[in-house]
């Protein structure tokens, strides 16, 4: 049995949960989220104990994989509407910087034209300084995807380390060409 799937999801007092046949709705101080549920999974919300339980019909391989996934997605929703998620990105390189144009992030990262990226609904972007981008939101998938799109605009290169990277990301550096006398 899935060790993650059989653990109940504890719901804090300030979070409202509604379970339909095919969707789970979670609402909290940071926002509202919905998640479609696969028809094989059974999701039950115990209002008295304030827990969500996920059950599967049998031990089929496909159902076992869905069991843990469904429970993790619901856990991420509950955590997202209470605490929220955040990704921090750093821009390295001379002249490389970011600025905000209304809600759009405009990156100057060594191309002829600036790269403009608009965050999806429910995701906010903040600049603490021109080289630090903070992506925040309640939906873990949207926050991670938008941060990945920002990073993909100019991935860090291994020689000088220039580009956009996650704050705690370690970029493996390579040694450049070395000219030696010989053969």
N, C-alpha and C positions, 0 to 999 in steps of 0.2 A: 504494500500500500504506500502511496505517496506520503512521505513524512511531512512535506510542506502542506499538501492538500488537506490533510486531516486536522491540522491546527486551526482553531477558530480565529476569525478576525475580530478583535476587540474594537467596539465602536465607542468613541468618547461621547460625553453627554451633550456637547454642542453640535453634534452631527446628526442629520436626519437621513434615514435610509429607507428606500422603497424598492421592493423586489417584484417585478412582473414576471410573466412567463419567459420572456426572451431578453429582458434588460434589467440592469441594476442601476438605480439612481442614488447618488450620494450628494448631499448638500451640506456645506459647512461655512465657516467664516471666510475662507479664501475663494469660494466659488461653488459651482455646480458641475458635476461630471456624470456622464452616463456611459455604460459599457454593455454592449451586446453580449449575451451569454449563449454558448453553444447549446443546442437542443438536448444533447446527452447529459449535460450537467444539471444538477438540482441545487439551487441556491435558496437557503432558508435564513430569514432574519428573526432572531428571538428577541422580541422587544423588551421582555423582563430582564434577561441576562445581558442585553446589549451586545450580542455577538452575531456574526454572520458565519454560517457553516456551509461548506460546499461538499456535495456528495456525488458519487459516480455510480452508474448502474451495474457495472461489472469490472473485472480485472483485465479487460481487453487492453492491449498496448496503447492504442489511440486514446482510450478513455483515461488511462493512467497519466498520459502526458498532458491531457487537457485539465485534469484534476488540479495539479500543482500550478499550472498556468493561470487558471481561473481564479484560484485563491490569491495568487500573487498580484494579479491585476486589480482585484478588489482591495487588497491591502494597500496598494499604491494609490488608489483613489481616495481611501480614507485618510492616508497620510498627506496626500496632496491638498485636500480641502481643509486640513487642520494646520499643518506646518508650511506646506508649499515646497516647491523644488527650486533649486538655484544652480546654475552653471556659470563659472567665471572663466573668461578667456583673456589672454594677454597677447598683445601685438608687439613683435620684435622687429627691429629694422629701422634704419635711418630714413626719416620721412614717412614711415608707415604710421597711420593713425585712423581713428574712427571719429565720426561726429553724428549727431542726431539731426534729422530733418523731419520735423513733426514726429511721426511714429517710426519712420524709416531709419535704418542704420546705414550710413554711407561710409564705406571703407576705402581708404587710399592706401593700397598695398602694392604699389609698383607697376600697375598696369597703366595704359594710356588713359583709360577712363576709370572713374570711381565706380566701385561696386555697390549698388543699392539693394538692400534686403529688407523686406517688410515682414515683421513678425506675424504669425497666425493669431487668430482671435484667442484671447485667454493667456497670451504670453506678453510680458512686458520686458523692455530692454532699457538698461540704465548704464550710463558711462560715469565711472567715478573719476577717471582722467582720460585723456585721449588715447591711451594705450591699454585700458582695462574695460572690458565689456562684461556686464552682468545680465544674464538672461534668467528671468523668474516667471513662475506660473504654477498652477495647481495640477496640470496634467503632465506627468513625468515624460510621457512619450513626445509631446509637443515641445517641451523645453529641451529635451535631448536632441530632437531632430533639428530644431532651429539652431542650436549651438553647433551641431555638426555641419549645417549649411554655412554658417559663418566661418568655421574652421576650413571648410573645403574651398572657400574663396581664394585662399592662399595658404596651403599647407606648409608647415615649417620644413625648410630644406636642411640637409644634414651638414653642409659645409660651414655656413656662417650662422645658421639657426634662425634666419629671417623668416617671418611668416606669422600666422595666427595659430596659437596653441592653447590648450586648456591650461589653467593656472598651475596645476600640479603635474602636468605632463613632462616627462623627461624625453628630450630629443637626443637620439644617439648621434654624436658628432663624428664626422669622418675627417681624416687628414687629407689635405689637398695634394696636388701633384708635387712630388719632390724631384728635383733635378740632381742626379748624381753623375759623377764622371765614371765612365766605364763603358765597355763594350758596345 
